[in-house]
Amino acid sequence: MFNFFKAQPKNYKDLSSEDFKNGMTASDAVLIDVRSQGEFKSGKIKGARNIDIMGSGFVNQIQNLPKDKTYYLYCRSGNRSGQACSLMAKNGFENLNNLADGIMGWPYDIV
């Protein structure tokens, strides 16, 4: 009767760095860094575009993205990008992947 505290199922996949790196090279992959612009400028994964989840225009920006792509999202630790994946799922996106450990756990090159 009362499901207030029932955990909602995830509508995205949490990926290891290796799986994330392998997936983000696909032809339909879109790489999104959801950190702040300052964090983004301090170092990013090559090819990423910045859409700050804490920015006022986040929902408007994601609504303009094509829904037939596969999205790879990351932040510093994996928390904000997980939240962004959930928001995108609520807006009709289906192919969503989160870098589980964030850029802090990324063992590859950062530009």
Residue, then its C-alpha position, 0 to 999 in steps of 0.5 A: m500500500f505505501n511504497f514511498f521508500k521502495a527503491q526505484p529500478k535503475n534505468y541505466k547501467d553503471l559501468s567500469s572504466e574499461d567497459f565505459k571506455n570500450g562503449m564510448t568509442a561506438s559510432d552512436a555514442v555521445l559522451i557527456d560530462v555533467r560536472s561544472q564548467g570549472e571542473f570540466k576545464s580542469g580536465k576531461i575525457k577526450g571527446a566529452r561535451n559539458i552539460d552541467i547537471m547543477g545548471s539551470g538549463f540542464v533539462n532543456q539541454i538534454q531535451n534537445l538531444p537525439k533519443d536514438k543515441t547511446y549516452y555515456l555520462y560521467c562526473r567526479s565520483g559517479n553520483r551526479s552522472g547517475q542522477a543525470c542518467s535518471l533524469m534523462a531516463k525520465n525524459g525518454f532516453e533509453n541507452l544510458n551508461n554511467l561511469a561508476d567511479g567517475i573521473m576520479g577512478w578513470p585510469y586513462d588519459i584526461v585532456 
